[in-house]
Amino acid sequence: MLSEPSCIQGMQQLRFSHLHTGESIVLSGVFAERLAAHLATPETVPFPNLGPLLRRHHWLEQLQSTTPTPSQLLLGNGLGMLFIELTDRCNESCIHCYAESSPQRSARLSREEIRRVLEEASGLGRPVVQFTGGDPLLHPDLGFALQTAHALGLETLEVYTNGLALSETLLSTLLPHRPSFAFSVYSSEAAVHDAITQTPGSLSRTIKAMHRVRQAGLPMRVGIILMPENRDSEEATTAYLQQELGLDAADIGIDVVRSTGRGEYMHDAQASTSGRQHFRHRPDSPSEEQQSVPAQGKSITVRRGKLCISASGDVFPCIFSRRTRLGNIRNHALHDILTSLNQRTLSTPSTERWMHCRESLSCSDCQAIAYLLEDDAGHPQATIPILPRGANATT
């Protein structure tokens, strides 16, 4: 993904930089002038042939495609991951919770909102759907959500839970929909785990729920979130999970505390643990990206986008990228929110803002999206008017 070109004053030069790798190139002379004219008015000025430059800097191929709109930037080649936070109520009060969930919270999506979001999302690329929260088991319509998603052809479904409410009765109602499950385990030591969740007995109850899922034959994975309270315990916790539940190493991910929600004030946790991170959002893939092979046999990377719907209806670029609010499904259809995004002006390049995005977000695509959608001061752009369905967005 490229940053916008920056001009070097007093010289006929253009500088392009790759946001992920930092690689840059300066183009000059008549060629730079013609390329700048094309980027300014692509409909009237032909694209100049990059020739041998492409063989040395393959990332410049992105220049030959239409300049992405914000909605294209978000969705990539289609929506690949949809997080739906059914409720922000949780029966734990984890000290690092990105969503600030707790037993005192009460926001939740209605049955109609769940149905409508799933219907709209199914037309954006048949995404993997993760039902989360808070704790999704506390929402009375979790079974309805799974059933609706299956009926729409969204077959890869995951329930992210602490498992405390996963009784045999509830599991039996979810079993026909064959969801996969994901759990967070912070330590193999109950005292450490329970201190992080601020819920006595929570480790024992989570492990019991995981045994129920395993016995039911449903897919399961576990995330270990590292912070000062459980630093350097991931090897022991991983070994415990493998022995206790028969999990493979590939089923256990290690993540860091994210700089959002209650985790925003735990900066030492990111700095001290980020080097040991290996985690994935998707239950069916090792990363957010998928590989495709064109006819000529050359493998290329195809990026699929992410969206998050919060328990209050807010739409975010990702479950952890909550600084930029895109809209709210209670006020407008998801389609109209995404279409209206194209009224936003992508931010101009800024090294300071890019470094902030890299420090606060873990995934490279989320970093780039936040960088381009936030304003030049590093804040979310002001809420934009939502166009009604059928209206033409300014691109």
C-alpha positions as a Markdown table, in Angstrom:
| # | Residue | x | y | z |
|---|---|---|---|---|
| 1 | Met | 0.0 | 0.0 | 0.0 |
| 2 | Leu | 1.4 | 3.3 | -1.0 |
| 3 | Ser | 1.4 | 6.6 | 0.7 |
| 4 | Glu | 0.2 | 9.6 | -1.3 |
| 5 | Pro | 3.0 | 11.1 | -3.4 |
| 6 | Ser | 4.8 | 14.1 | -1.9 |
| 7 | Cys | 6.4 | 16.8 | -4.0 |
| 8 | Ile | 9.9 | 18.0 | -3.5 |
| 9 | Gln | 9.7 | 21.8 | -3.8 |
| 10 | Gly | 11.8 | 23.4 | -6.5 |
| 11 | Met | 12.5 | 20.2 | -8.3 |
| 12 | Gln | 10.4 | 18.1 | -10.8 |
| 13 | Gln | 10.4 | 15.1 | -8.4 |
| 14 | Leu | 7.9 | 12.8 | -6.8 |
| 15 | Arg | 8.5 | 10.6 | -3.8 |
| 16 | Phe | 6.5 | 7.4 | -3.2 |
| 17 | Ser | 6.7 | 5.3 | -0.1 |
| 18 | His | 5.4 | 1.9 | 0.8 |
| 19 | Leu | 3.5 | 2.2 | 4.0 |
| 20 | His | 4.3 | -1.4 | 5.3 |
| 21 | Thr | 8.0 | -1.7 | 4.4 |
| 22 | Gly | 9.1 | 1.9 | 4.4 |
| 23 | Glu | 10.8 | 1.4 | 0.9 |
| 24 | Ser | 10.7 | 4.6 | -1.1 |
| 25 | Ile | 11.7 | 5.9 | -4.5 |
| 26 | Val | 12.1 | 9.4 | -6.0 |
| 27 | Leu | 11.1 | 10.0 | -9.6 |
| 28 | Ser | 12.1 | 13.1 | -11.5 |
| 29 | Gly | 12.0 | 15.0 | -14.7 |
| 30 | Val | 9.5 | 14.8 | -17.5 |
| 31 | Phe | 8.5 | 11.3 | -16.4 |
| 32 | Ala | 7.6 | 12.5 | -12.9 |
| 33 | Glu | 5.7 | 15.4 | -14.3 |
| 34 | Arg | 3.6 | 13.2 | -16.5 |
| 35 | Leu | 2.9 | 10.7 | -13.7 |
| 36 | Ala | 1.8 | 13.5 | -11.4 |
| 37 | Ala | -0.5 | 14.7 | -14.1 |
| 38 | His | -2.0 | 11.2 | -14.5 |
| 39 | Leu | -2.6 | 10.9 | -10.7 |
| 40 | Ala | -4.3 | 14.3 | -10.7 |
| 41 | Thr | -6.5 | 13.6 | -13.7 |
| 42 | Pro | -6.4 | 9.9 | -14.5 |
| 43 | Glu | -9.3 | 10.1 | -16.9 |
| 44 | Thr | -7.5 | 12.5 | -19.2 |
| 45 | Val | -3.8 | 11.8 | -18.9 |
| 46 | Pro | -2.6 | 8.3 | -19.9 |
| 47 | Phe | -0.5 | 6.3 | -17.4 |
| 48 | Pro | 3.2 | 6.5 | -18.2 |
| 49 | Asn | 5.0 | 3.2 | -18.7 |
| 50 | Leu | 7.0 | 2.3 | -15.6 |
| 51 | Gly | 9.1 | -0.1 | -17.6 |
| 52 | Pro | 12.2 | -1.5 | -15.7 |
| 53 | Leu | 11.2 | 0.3 | -12.5 |
| 54 | Leu | 8.6 | -2.4 | -11.9 |
| 55 | Arg | 11.2 | -5.1 | -12.0 |
| 56 | Arg | 13.1 | -3.4 | -9.2 |
| 57 | His | 10.2 | -2.0 | -7.2 |
| 58 | His | 7.2 | -4.4 | -7.6 |
| 59 | Trp | 5.1 | -2.4 | -5.2 |
| 60 | Leu | 4.9 | 0.4 | -7.7 |
| 61 | Glu | 2.3 | -1.8 | -9.6 |
| 62 | Gln | -0.2 | -0.3 | -7.2 |
| 63 | Leu | 0.1 | 3.0 | -9.1 |
| 64 | Gln | -1.4 | 1.5 | -12.2 |
| 65 | Ser | -4.7 | 0.7 | -10.4 |
| 66 | Thr | -7.4 | 3.2 | -9.7 |
| 67 | Thr | -6.6 | 5.3 | -6.6 |
| 68 | Pro | -8.5 | 3.5 | -3.8 |
| 69 | Thr | -11.5 | 5.0 | -2.2 |
| 70 | Pro | -11.9 | 4.7 | 1.6 |
| 71 | Ser | -14.5 | 1.9 | 1.2 |
| 72 | Gln | -12.1 | 0.0 | -1.2 |
| 73 | Leu | -9.3 | 0.5 | 1.3 |
| 74 | Leu | -11.4 | -1.1 | 4.1 |
| 75 | Leu | -12.8 | -4.0 | 2.2 |
| 76 | Gly | -9.9 | -4.9 | -0.1 |
| 77 | Asn | -11.0 | -7.7 | -2.4 |
| 78 | Gly | -14.1 | -8.3 | -0.3 |
| 79 | Leu | -15.1 | -8.5 | 3.4 |
| 80 | Gly | -13.1 | -11.3 | 4.9 |
| 81 | Met | -13.7 | -10.9 | 8.6 |
| 82 | Leu | -16.8 | -9.5 | 10.5 |
| 83 | Phe | -16.7 | -9.1 | 14.2 |
| 84 | Ile | -20.1 | -8.8 | 15.8 |
| 85 | Glu | -20.1 | -7.7 | 19.4 |
| 86 | Leu | -23.5 | -9.0 | 20.5 |
| 87 | Thr | -23.4 | -7.4 | 23.9 |
| 88 | Asp | -20.9 | -5.5 | 26.0 |
| 89 | Arg | -22.0 | -7.3 | 29.2 |
| 90 | Cys | -19.5 | -9.8 | 30.5 |
| 91 | Asn | -19.3 | -12.0 | 33.6 |
| 92 | Glu | -15.6 | -11.0 | 34.0 |
| 93 | Ser | -13.9 | -7.6 | 34.4 |
| 94 | Cys | -10.5 | -8.2 | 32.7 |
| 95 | Ile | -8.0 | -5.5 | 33.6 |
| 96 | His | -7.0 | -5.1 | 29.9 |
| 97 | Cys | -10.3 | -5.4 | 28.1 |
| 98 | Tyr | -10.3 | -3.6 | 24.8 |
| 99 | Ala | -14.1 | -3.1 | 24.9 |
| 100 | Glu | -14.2 | -2.2 | 28.6 |
| 101 | Ser | -16.8 | -5.0 | 29.1 |
| 102 | Ser | -18.0 | -5.9 | 32.6 |
| 103 | Pro | -21.1 | -7.2 | 34.5 |
| 104 | Gln | -22.3 | -3.6 | 34.8 |
| 105 | Arg | -22.6 | -3.0 | 31.1 |
| 106 | Ser | -25.9 | -3.6 | 29.3 |
| 107 | Ala | -25.7 | -2.6 | 25.6 |
| 108 | Arg | -26.7 | -5.3 | 23.1 |
| 109 | Leu | -27.8 | -5.7 | 19.5 |
| 110 | Ser | -31.4 | -6.6 | 18.9 |
| 111 | Arg | -32.5 | -9.7 | 17.0 |
| 112 | Glu | -33.5 | -7.5 | 14.0 |
| 113 | Glu | -30.1 | -5.6 | 14.0 |
| 114 | Ile | -28.3 | -9.0 | 14.0 |
| 115 | Arg | -30.3 | -10.3 | 11.1 |
| 116 | Arg | -29.9 | -7.0 | 9.1 |
| 117 | Val | -26.1 | -6.8 | 9.6 |
| 118 | Leu | -25.6 | -10.5 | 8.6 |
| 119 | Glu | -27.8 | -10.0 | 5.5 |
| 120 | Glu | -25.8 | -7.0 | 4.4 |
| 121 | Ala | -22.4 | -8.6 | 5.2 |
| 122 | Ser | -23.2 | -11.7 | 3.2 |
| 123 | Gly | -23.3 | -9.5 | 0.1 |
| 124 | Leu | -19.8 | -8.1 | 0.8 |
| 125 | Gly | -17.7 | -11.3 | 0.4 |
| 126 | Arg | -19.1 | -14.1 | 2.5 |
| 127 | Pro | -16.9 | -13.3 | 5.5 |
| 128 | Val | -15.8 | -15.3 | 8.5 |
| 129 | Val | -18.1 | -14.2 | 11.3 |
| 130 | Gln | -16.9 | -14.0 | 14.9 |
| 131 | Phe | -19.6 | -13.4 | 17.6 |
| 132 | Thr | -18.0 | -11.8 | 20.5 |
| 133 | Gly | -18.7 | -9.2 | 23.2 |
| 134 | Gly | -18.6 | -8.8 | 26.1 |
| 135 | Asp | -19.5 | -12.4 | 26.3 |
| 136 | Pro | -21.8 | -13.5 | 23.5 |
| 137 | Leu | -23.1 | -16.4 | 25.6 |
| 138 | Leu | -24.9 | -13.8 | 27.7 |
| 139 | His | -27.0 | -12.7 | 24.7 |
| 140 | Pro | -30.3 | -14.5 | 24.5 |
| 141 | Asp | -30.2 | -14.5 | 20.6 |
| 142 | Leu | -26.8 | -16.2 | 20.1 |
| 143 | Gly | -28.5 | -19.3 | 18.7 |
| 144 | Phe | -30.6 | -17.1 | 16.4 |
| 145 | Ala | -27.5 | -15.3 | 15.2 |
| 146 | Leu | -25.7 | -18.6 | 14.3 |
| 147 | Gln | -28.8 | -20.0 | 12.6 |
| 148 | Thr | -29.3 | -16.8 | 10.5 |
| 149 | Ala | -25.7 | -16.7 | 9.5 |
| 150 | His | -25.8 | -20.4 | 8.3 |
| 151 | Ala | -29.0 | -19.7 | 6.4 |
| 152 | Leu | -27.3 | -16.9 | 4.5 |
| 153 | Gly | -24.4 | -19.1 | 3.5 |
| 154 | Leu | -21.9 | -17.8 | 6.1 |
| 155 | Glu | -20.5 | -21.1 | 7.1 |
| 156 | Thr | -17.4 | -20.2 | 9.0 |
| 157 | Leu | -18.6 | -19.0 | 12.4 |
| 158 | Glu | -16.8 | -18.5 | 15.7 |
| 159 | Val | -17.9 | -17.8 | 19.2 |
| 160 | Tyr | -15.3 | -16.0 | 21.3 |
| 161 | Thr | -16.1 | -16.5 | 24.9 |
| 162 | Asn | -14.7 | -17.0 | 28.4 |
| 163 | Gly | -17.0 | -20.0 | 28.7 |
| 164 | Leu | -18.3 | -19.2 | 32.2 |
| 165 | Ala | -21.9 | -19.4 | 30.9 |
| 166 | Leu | -21.5 | -22.4 | 28.7 |
| 167 | Ser | -23.7 | -24.9 | 30.4 |
| 168 | Glu | -24.5 | -28.3 | 28.9 |
| 169 | Thr | -28.0 | -27.1 | 28.0 |
| 170 | Leu | -26.7 | -24.0 | 26.2 |
| 171 | Leu | -24.1 | -25.9 | 24.3 |
| 172 | Ser | -26.7 | -28.4 | 23.1 |
| 173 | Thr | -28.7 | -25.5 | 21.6 |
| 174 | Leu | -25.6 | -24.2 | 19.8 |
| 175 | Leu | -24.4 | -27.6 | 18.6 |
| 176 | Pro | -26.6 | -28.0 | 15.5 |
| 177 | His | -25.0 | -24.8 | 14.1 |
| 178 | Arg | -21.5 | -26.3 | 14.4 |
| 179 | Pro | -19.6 | -23.1 | 15.5 |
| 180 | Ser | -16.0 | -23.1 | 16.4 |
| 181 | Phe | -15.0 | -21.6 | 19.8 |
| 182 | Ala | -12.2 | -19.4 | 20.9 |
| 183 | Phe | -11.2 | -18.8 | 24.5 |
| 184 | Ser | -8.7 | -16.5 | 26.3 |
| 185 | Val | -6.5 | -18.2 | 28.9 |
| 186 | Tyr | -4.1 | -15.9 | 30.7 |
| 187 | Ser | -2.1 | -18.4 | 32.8 |
| 188 | Ser | -2.0 | -22.1 | 33.9 |
| 189 | Glu | -2.0 | -20.7 | 37.5 |
| 190 | Ala | -5.4 | -20.0 | 38.8 |
| 191 | Ala | -4.3 | -17.1 | 41.0 |
| 192 | Val | -2.7 | -15.3 | 38.0 |
| 193 | His | -5.6 | -15.9 | 35.6 |
| 194 | Asp | -8.3 | -15.0 | 38.1 |
| 195 | Ala | -6.4 | -11.8 | 39.1 |
| 196 | Ile | -6.4 | -10.7 | 35.4 |
| 197 | Thr | -10.1 | -11.5 | 35.0 |
| 198 | Gln | -10.9 | -10.1 | 38.5 |
| 199 | Thr | -13.2 | -13.1 | 38.8 |
| 200 | Pro | -12.4 | -15.8 | 41.4 |
| 201 | Gly | -12.7 | -19.3 | 40.1 |
| 202 | Ser | -12.7 | -18.2 | 36.4 |
| 203 | Leu | -9.8 | -20.4 | 35.2 |
| 204 | Ser | -11.5 | -23.6 | 36.5 |
| 205 | Arg | -14.8 | -22.6 | 34.9 |
| 206 | Thr | -13.2 | -21.7 | 31.6 |
| 207 | Ile | -11.3 | -25.0 | 31.4 |
| 208 | Lys | -14.5 | -27.0 | 32.2 |
| 209 | Ala | -16.2 | -25.2 | 29.3 |
| 210 | Met | -13.3 | -26.0 | 27.0 |
| 211 | His | -13.6 | -29.6 | 27.9 |
| 212 | Arg | -17.3 | -29.5 | 27.0 |
| 213 | Val | -16.5 | -28.0 | 23.6 |
| 214 | Arg | -13.8 | -30.6 | 23.0 |
| 215 | Gln | -16.1 | -33.5 | 23.9 |
| 216 | Ala | -18.7 | -32.1 | 21.6 |
| 217 | Gly | -16.2 | -32.4 | 18.7 |
| 218 | Leu | -16.3 | -28.7 | 17.9 |
| 219 | Pro | -13.2 | -26.8 | 16.7 |
| 220 | Met | -11.5 | -24.7 | 19.3 |
| 221 | Arg | -8.6 | -22.3 | 19.7 |
| 222 | Val | -7.0 | -20.4 | 22.5 |
| 223 | Gly | -5.5 | -16.9 | 22.9 |
| 224 | Ile | -2.9 | -16.1 | 25.5 |
| 225 | Ile | -2.8 | -12.3 | 26.1 |
| 226 | Leu | 0.6 | -11.2 | 27.6 |
| 227 | Met | 0.9 | -8.4 | 30.1 |
| 228 | Pro | 3.1 | -7.7 | 33.1 |
| 229 | Glu | 0.9 | -9.9 | 35.3 |
| 230 | Asn | 1.6 | -13.1 | 33.3 |
| 231 | Arg | 4.9 | -12.2 | 31.7 |
| 232 | Asp | 7.2 | -15.1 | 30.7 |
| 233 | Ser | 4.5 | -17.7 | 31.5 |
| 234 | Glu | 3.4 | -18.4 | 28.0 |
| 235 | Glu | 5.5 | -21.6 | 27.6 |
| 236 | Ala | 4.0 | -23.1 | 30.8 |
| 237 | Thr | 0.5 | -22.1 | 29.9 |
| 238 | Thr | 0.9 | -23.5 | 26.4 |
| 239 | Ala | 2.2 | -26.8 | 27.7 |
| 240 | Tyr | -0.7 | -26.9 | 30.2 |
| 241 | Leu | -3.3 | -26.4 | 27.5 |
| 242 | Gln | -1.7 | -29.0 | 25.2 |
| 243 | Gln | -1.6 | -31.6 | 28.1 |
| 244 | Glu | -5.0 | -30.7 | 29.6 |
| 245 | Leu | -7.0 | -30.4 | 26.4 |
| 246 | Gly | -5.0 | -32.0 | 23.7 |
| 247 | Leu | -4.6 | -28.8 | 21.7 |
| 248 | Asp | -2.0 | -28.5 | 19.0 |
| 249 | Ala | 0.5 | -25.7 | 19.0 |
| 250 | Ala | -1.3 | -24.2 | 16.0 |
| 251 | Asp | -4.5 | -23.9 | 18.1 |
| 252 | Ile | -2.8 | -21.6 | 20.6 |
| 253 | Gly | -2.0 | -18.0 | 19.7 |
| 254 | Ile | 0.0 | -15.4 | 21.7 |
| 255 | Asp | -1.2 | -11.8 | 21.6 |
| 256 | Val | -0.4 | -8.5 | 23.3 |
| 257 | Val | -2.6 | -6.0 | 25.1 |
| 258 | Arg | -4.1 | -3.6 | 22.6 |
| 259 | Ser | -4.0 | 0.1 | 23.2 |
| 260 | Thr | -7.8 | 0.5 | 23.4 |
| 261 | Gly | -10.3 | 0.3 | 26.2 |
| 262 | Arg | -8.8 | -0.5 | 29.5 |
| 263 | Gly | -5.7 | -1.6 | 27.7 |
| 264 | Glu | -5.0 | 2.0 | 26.6 |
| 265 | Tyr | -3.2 | 2.6 | 29.9 |
| 266 | Met | -1.1 | -0.5 | 29.8 |
| 267 | His | 1.7 | 0.8 | 27.6 |
| 268 | Asp | 4.4 | -1.2 | 29.3 |
| 269 | Ala | 2.5 | -4.4 | 28.4 |
| 270 | Gln | 2.9 | -3.8 | 24.6 |
| 271 | Ala | 6.6 | -2.8 | 24.8 |
| 272 | Ser | 7.6 | -5.8 | 26.9 |
| 273 | Thr | 5.7 | -8.5 | 25.1 |
| 274 | Ser | 5.2 | -7.6 | 21.4 |
| 275 | Gly | 8.3 | -9.6 | 20.3 |
| 276 | Arg | 6.6 | -12.8 | 21.3 |
| 277 | Gln | 3.3 | -12.2 | 19.5 |
| 278 | His | 1.9 | -14.8 | 17.0 |
| 279 | Phe | -1.8 | -14.5 | 16.8 |
| 280 | Arg | -4.6 | -14.6 | 14.3 |
| 281 | His | -8.2 | -13.3 | 14.2 |
| 282 | Arg | -9.6 | -15.8 | 11.7 |
| 283 | Pro | -10.5 | -19.3 | 12.8 |
| 284 | Asp | -9.8 | -20.7 | 9.3 |
| 285 | Ser | -6.6 | -19.0 | 8.2 |
| 286 | Pro | -3.2 | -18.2 | 9.6 |
| 287 | Ser | -3.5 | -14.5 | 8.6 |
| 288 | Glu | -5.9 | -11.8 | 7.3 |
| 289 | Glu | -4.5 | -12.4 | 3.8 |
| 290 | Gln | -5.3 | -15.2 | 1.2 |
| 291 | Gln | -3.0 | -16.3 | -1.6 |
| 292 | Ser | -4.3 | -16.6 | -5.2 |
| 293 | Val | -2.5 | -17.9 | -8.2 |
| 294 | Pro | -3.1 | -16.1 | -11.5 |
| 295 | Ala | -3.1 | -17.9 | -14.9 |
| 296 | Gln | 0.6 | -17.2 | -15.5 |
| 297 | Gly | 1.5 | -19.0 | -12.3 |
| 298 | Lys | 2.8 | -16.1 | -10.3 |
| 299 | Ser | 1.5 | -16.0 | -6.7 |
| 300 | Ile | 0.1 | -12.7 | -5.5 |
| 301 | Thr | -1.3 | -11.6 | -2.2 |
| 302 | Val | -5.0 | -10.7 | -2.1 |
| 303 | Arg | -6.2 | -8.8 | 1.0 |
| 304 | Arg | -9.7 | -9.2 | 2.3 |
| 305 | Gly | -11.0 | -6.5 | 4.7 |
| 306 | Lys | -12.4 | -6.4 | 8.2 |
| 307 | Leu | -15.3 | -4.7 | 9.9 |
| 308 | Cys | -16.5 | -4.6 | 13.5 |
| 309 | Ile | -20.1 | -3.9 | 14.7 |
| 310 | Ser | -20.2 | -3.0 | 18.4 |
| 311 | Ala | -23.0 | -3.8 | 20.9 |
| 312 | Ser | -24.2 | -0.2 | 20.5 |
| 313 | Gly | -24.3 | -0.4 | 16.7 |
| 314 | Asp | -21.1 | 1.5 | 16.0 |
| 315 | Val | -19.1 | 0.4 | 13.0 |
| 316 | Phe | -15.3 | 0.3 | 13.3 |
| 317 | Pro | -12.6 | -0.8 | 10.8 |
| 318 | Cys | -11.5 | -3.6 | 13.2 |
| 319 | Ile | -12.4 | -4.8 | 16.6 |
| 320 | Phe | -9.2 | -3.2 | 18.0 |
| 321 | Ser | -9.2 | -0.1 | 15.8 |
| 322 | Arg | -11.8 | 1.9 | 17.6 |
| 323 | Arg | -10.5 | 5.5 | 17.1 |
| 324 | Thr | -12.2 | 5.9 | 13.8 |
| 325 | Arg | -16.0 | 5.5 | 14.0 |
| 326 | Leu | -17.4 | 4.9 | 10.5 |
| 327 | Gly | -21.1 | 5.2 | 11.4 |
| 328 | Asn | -23.9 | 3.4 | 13.3 |
| 329 | Ile | -26.2 | 0.7 | 12.0 |
| 330 | Arg | -29.0 | 2.0 | 14.1 |
| 331 | Asn | -29.0 | 5.2 | 12.1 |
| 332 | His | -28.1 | 3.9 | 8.6 |
| 333 | Ala | -27.7 | 0.8 | 6.6 |
| 334 | Leu | -24.2 | -0.7 | 6.5 |
| 335 | His | -24.2 | -0.3 | 2.7 |
| 336 | Asp | -24.9 | 3.5 | 3.0 |
| 337 | Ile | -22.2 | 3.8 | 5.7 |
| 338 | Leu | -19.6 | 2.3 | 3.4 |
| 339 | Thr | -20.7 | 4.2 | 0.4 |
| 340 | Ser | -20.6 | 7.5 | 2.2 |
| 341 | Leu | -17.0 | 6.8 | 3.4 |
| 342 | Asn | -15.9 | 7.8 | -0.1 |
| 343 | Gln | -16.7 | 11.4 | 0.8 |
| 344 | Arg | -13.7 | 11.3 | 3.2 |
| 345 | Thr | -10.5 | 12.8 | 2.0 |
| 346 | Leu | -7.5 | 10.5 | 2.6 |
| 347 | Ser | -5.0 | 12.1 | 4.9 |
| 348 | Thr | -1.8 | 13.6 | 3.6 |
| 349 | Pro | 1.5 | 11.8 | 4.5 |
| 350 | Ser | 2.8 | 12.3 | 8.0 |
| 351 | Thr | 5.7 | 10.4 | 9.6 |
| 352 | Glu | 4.6 | 11.2 | 13.1 |
| 353 | Arg | 1.0 | 9.9 | 12.5 |
| 354 | Trp | 2.3 | 6.8 | 10.8 |
| 355 | Met | 4.6 | 6.0 | 13.7 |
| 356 | His | 1.6 | 6.5 | 16.1 |
| 357 | Cys | -0.5 | 4.1 | 14.1 |
| 358 | Arg | 2.2 | 1.5 | 14.0 |
| 359 | Glu | 2.7 | 1.7 | 17.8 |
| 360 | Ser | -1.1 | 1.5 | 18.7 |
| 361 | Leu | -2.2 | -1.2 | 16.2 |
| 362 | Ser | -0.7 | -4.6 | 15.6 |
| 363 | Cys | -1.9 | -5.5 | 12.1 |
| 364 | Ser | -0.3 | -3.8 | 9.1 |
| 365 | Asp | -3.6 | -3.2 | 7.2 |
| 366 | Cys | -5.2 | -1.7 | 10.3 |
| 367 | Gln | -2.2 | 0.6 | 10.7 |
| 368 | Ala | -2.5 | 1.8 | 7.1 |
| 369 | Ile | -6.3 | 2.3 | 7.3 |
| 370 | Ala | -6.1 | 4.3 | 10.5 |
| 371 | Tyr | -3.2 | 6.3 | 9.0 |
| 372 | Leu | -5.2 | 7.3 | 5.9 |
| 373 | Leu | -8.6 | 7.8 | 7.6 |
| 374 | Glu | -7.5 | 9.8 | 10.6 |
| 375 | Asp | -7.0 | 13.5 | 10.1 |
| 376 | Asp | -3.6 | 15.2 | 9.9 |
| 377 | Ala | -3.5 | 15.7 | 13.7 |
| 378 | Gly | -3.9 | 11.9 | 14.3 |
| 379 | His | -7.5 | 12.1 | 15.3 |
| 380 | Pro | -10.5 | 10.4 | 13.7 |
| 381 | Gln | -12.1 | 12.6 | 11.0 |
| 382 | Ala | -15.3 | 14.3 | 11.9 |
| 383 | Thr | -18.5 | 12.3 | 11.3 |
| 384 | Ile | -19.5 | 12.7 | 7.7 |
| 385 | Pro | -23.1 | 12.8 | 6.4 |
| 386 | Ile | -24.5 | 9.4 | 5.4 |
| 387 | Leu | -25.8 | 9.2 | 1.8 |
| 388 | Pro | -29.2 | 7.4 | 1.4 |
| 389 | Arg | -29.1 | 4.2 | -0.6 |
| 390 | Gly | -29.0 | 4.9 | -4.3 |
| 391 | Ala | -27.4 | 8.3 | -3.9 |
| 392 | Asn | -24.1 | 9.0 | -5.7 |
| 393 | Ala | -21.1 | 9.3 | -3.5 |
| 394 | Thr | -18.4 | 11.7 | -4.3 |
| 395 | Thr | -15.2 | 9.8 | -5.0 |
